[in-house]
Amino acid sequence: MRILVLDDCEALRTTVADILKSFDHHVDSTGEAKEYDFIFVDYKMPVNDGIWFMKNAKLPRRTRVILMTAFVDNEVISEMFKLGAVGYLIKPFDSKELLRHIDFHSGSQQTPAP
């Protein structure tokens, strides 16, 4: 799968990308949304937050967005769902949780257990 990880923390982007790549996913961690199966987006970033991204990104209908956040707020999560997010991960999360989201939201159970 093609996956974009969008987060202001380079260390987290690298960690998430490394996990996903180890399971044979194609991963980018750039700020440009192209044709991806999944986009993992942080809510709270210095300039534009995840809600801004969801309002402004022109995403293909098949692209699934999952919020990654340490900022747990029901209004934020609700707004992200209204804007098209399909799930969320609370930071910190582990590789199993990350991969469960991909399996669940892709409708496949292809990711092997770590």
C-alpha positions in Angstrom: 0.0 0.0 0.0 1.0 3.6 -0.5 0.9 5.5 2.8 1.8 9.1 3.7 2.8 10.0 7.2 2.2 13.7 8.0 3.5 14.9 11.4 5.7 17.8 12.6 7.9 15.4 14.6 10.6 13.9 12.4 11.4 11.2 14.9 7.8 10.0 14.9 7.6 10.1 11.1 10.7 8.1 10.8 9.6 5.5 13.4 6.1 5.1 11.8 7.6 4.9 8.3 10.2 2.3 9.5 7.5 0.1 11.0 5.3 0.3 7.9 8.2 -0.3 5.5 9.2 -3.4 7.5 5.8 -4.8 6.4 6.3 -4.0 2.8 4.3 -0.8 2.6 5.4 2.1 0.4 5.7 5.0 2.8 6.4 8.7 2.3 6.6 11.3 5.0 6.3 14.5 3.0 3.8 17.3 3.4 2.2 16.8 0.0 -0.9 14.6 -0.3 -0.8 12.6 -3.6 -2.5 9.3 -4.3 -2.1 7.3 -1.1 -4.1 4.5 0.4 -3.6 6.0 3.9 -2.5 9.3 5.3 -1.6 9.5 9.0 -1.9 13.1 10.1 -1.0 14.8 13.4 -3.6 17.2 14.8 -1.4 19.7 16.6 1.3 21.1 14.4 3.1 24.5 14.6 1.6 26.2 11.5 -1.4 24.3 10.2 -3.2 21.6 12.2 -4.8 18.4 11.1 -8.2 20.1 10.7 -6.7 22.6 8.4 -5.2 19.8 6.4 -8.5 18.0 6.1 -10.3 21.1 5.0 -7.7 22.0 2.4 -6.3 18.7 1.0 -7.9 17.5 -2.2 -7.7 13.7 -1.4 -8.9 10.9 -3.7 -12.0 9.4 -2.4 -10.3 6.0 -1.7 -7.6 7.6 0.5 -8.2 6.9 4.2 -7.0 9.4 6.8 -6.2 8.4 10.3 -5.5 11.1 13.0 -2.4 10.6 15.2 -2.5 12.8 18.3 -1.4 13.2 21.9 -4.0 16.0 22.1 -7.1 14.0 23.1 -10.1 16.2 22.7 -13.5 14.8 21.7 -14.4 17.9 19.7 -11.2 17.6 17.6 -11.7 13.9 17.0 -15.4 14.6 16.1 -14.4 17.3 13.7 -11.8 15.1 12.0 -14.4 12.4 11.5 -16.8 15.0 10.1 -14.1 16.0 7.6 -13.5 12.4 6.5 -11.0 10.8 8.9 -11.8 7.1 9.5 -9.9 6.5 12.7 -7.4 7.8 15.3 -4.4 6.7 17.2 -3.4 8.2 20.5 0.3 8.9 20.9 2.3 7.0 21.9 1.1 3.9 20.1 2.8 0.7 19.2 3.4 -1.1 15.9 0.6 -3.6 16.5 -2.0 -0.8 17.0 -0.7 1.0 13.9 -0.9 -2.1 11.8 -4.3 -3.1 13.1 -5.7 0.2 11.8 -4.3 -0.5 8.3 -5.7 -4.0 8.3 -9.1 -2.9 9.6 -9.5 0.2 7.3 -8.2 -1.6 4.2 -10.5 -4.6 4.7 -7.6 -7.0 4.5 -5.8 -9.1 7.1 -2.5 -9.3 5.2 -0.2 -7.6 7.7 1.8 -10.4 9.6 2.1 -10.1 13.3 5.3 -8.3 14.4 
